[in-house]
Amino acid sequence: MCTIVVLHRVNPDYPVIIAANRDEYYARPTASPHLISQTPHIVAGLDGQKGGTWMGANSAGIFVGLTNQRTFKTADKALRSRGEVTREALNHTEVGRIDEALAALDPRQYNPFNLLYGDAERLRVAYFHEGMTRPEIADVPQGVHVLPNDRLDSERFSKVQRARDLIQPHARAPWFELQGHLQAMLADRFLPPIQSIPPAPRGSMMPQRLIHRLEALCIKTPLYGTRSCAIAALAPGRVARYLATEGPPDEAELKDLSALLTPPGHEAR
């Protein structure tokens, strides 16, 4: 399902900083983030079932990340892969081209999802939700924002405010200090009181105790949980930093994949 936290024009080092957890069933086959394309260079993990990706970045300075929209029912396996949308978006080197590609899609062909995408100049979120015949695309305002399994900064998820509370005091810290705070936020397993969680709608496939467990930023259940994280910093025309883990952020070390996305002569600084 994933959670994406964005620092947009907040930090003095980079105009866009993104920290994200990937939540998935442990049994679903996955390839860790690596170079999946040369034209442009694209770094992303790959889903072993459908071949798409949940998030990634390219050498033109584009980041794309997906979160599913919670619907309380089983996903329709006959519909198109949401991860394919993320992978196709990463093939574009201009945000405007992604806008055009998304606008041409029909949300009814996919299970509901949200897509955060952009570069250091323009950052946007697209909603592909039930009942829509065309996606809704909006600019991401300046500030600290969280994209859960709902709209940006949704009040339906307590983890949204939890993430803000954890990172807001450090949002302007220098990059090498901020990086540790971002990973600590992503590794947070705090759960609010179960009584504070709104009840599931009638007919929900998800019991209340599971909904409660999913309120952690770093999720752990017997079958499903946070499997990896990624942290990115976007500078004009490039991805200055791209880090990822091959396991939960409270257990695995961040690996620096920035060099795979850095054009010659633009080494990270």
C-alpha positions, 0 to 999 in steps of 0.5 A, spaced: 500 500 500 505 504 501 506 511 505 510 517 501 512 523 505 514 529 502 518 535 504 516 540 498 520 547 498 522 546 505 529 544 506 535 549 504 539 543 501 534 540 496 527 543 493 524 536 493 525 530 498 521 524 499 521 518 504 517 512 502 515 505 505 513 500 501 508 495 504 506 488 501 505 481 502 511 478 504 510 472 499 509 477 493 516 476 489 520 482 488 526 485 485 530 490 489 531 497 486 536 497 481 537 500 474 531 497 469 532 502 463 538 506 460 534 511 456 533 514 460 536 511 466 531 508 471 532 506 478 526 502 481 524 495 484 520 490 480 514 486 482 515 479 480 508 478 479 506 484 474 512 487 472 511 494 474 513 498 480 511 501 486 516 507 485 522 509 482 526 515 479 530 517 472 536 520 470 532 526 468 530 528 475 523 525 475 520 521 481 514 517 481 511 513 487 504 510 487 500 508 493 494 504 493 487 507 495 484 503 501 477 500 499 476 495 504 474 490 499 478 485 495 482 488 489 479 486 482 485 481 479 482 482 472 483 490 471 490 493 469 496 493 473 497 499 477 505 498 477 505 499 470 502 506 470 508 508 475 513 504 470 511 508 464 511 514 467 518 513 469 520 513 461 518 520 461 523 526 462 518 531 462 513 532 467 508 535 462 509 528 458 507 525 464 501 529 465 499 528 458 500 520 459 496 520 465 490 524 462 489 519 457 488 513 462 481 511 464 481 510 472 475 504 471 481 500 468 485 500 474 483 498 482 484 505 485 490 508 487 494 515 487 500 517 484 505 522 486 510 524 481 514 530 478 521 533 479 525 539 483 520 544 479 513 541 479 510 536 483 503 533 482 499 528 485 494 524 481 488 520 483 485 514 480 479 513 485 472 509 484 467 513 480 472 517 476 472 517 468 478 521 468 484 522 473 484 528 478 491 531 477 493 537 482 499 540 484 502 539 491 503 545 495 509 547 499 510 544 505 511 537 509 505 532 506 504 525 507 500 521 501 497 515 505 492 510 502 487 516 500 488 523 498 494 527 500 494 529 508 488 525 509 485 525 516 482 518 515 489 516 517 493 517 524 499 515 521 499 522 517 500 526 523 504 522 526 509 522 520 509 530 520 510 530 528 516 526 527 519 529 521 517 537 522 522 539 527 528 536 522 525 538 516 530 544 515 536 540 517 542 539 513 542 533 508 546 528 512 543 529 518 536 529 515 537 522 512 537 519 519 531 522 521 527 520 515 529 513 516 527 513 523 520 516 521 519 510 516 522 505 521 516 508 526 512 502 529 508 506 534 500 504 534 495 509 536 489 506 541 485 501 537 479 505 540 481 511 536 481 508 529 474 509 525 470 503 524 470 499 518 464 500 513 459 494 513 461 488 509 469 490 510 474 484 508 478 487 513 477 486 521 478 492 525 484 489 529 488 489 522 486 496 520 489 498 527 496 494 525 496 498 518 496 505 522 503 504 523 508 507 519 512 501 519 507 495 518 508 488 521 503 483 521 504 475 520 503 476 512 503 483 510 508 489 512 513 494 510 518 490 506 523 496 504 523 504 504 526 509 499 529 516 500 530 521 494 532 528 494 531 532 487 535 538 485 534 541 478 535 537 472 537 531 476 536 526 482 541 528 487 540 522 492 537 516 491 537 511 497 533 504 498 533 498 503 532 491 501 528 490 508 524 494 513 527 501 515 528 498 522 532 492 520 536 494 513 541 499 511 540 504 506 544 503 500 546 509 496 544 508 488 545 515 486 550 514 482 546 510 477 542 516 476 547 521 476 549 524 469 557 525 468 559 531 471 553 532 476 556 528 481 552 529 488 554 534 493 
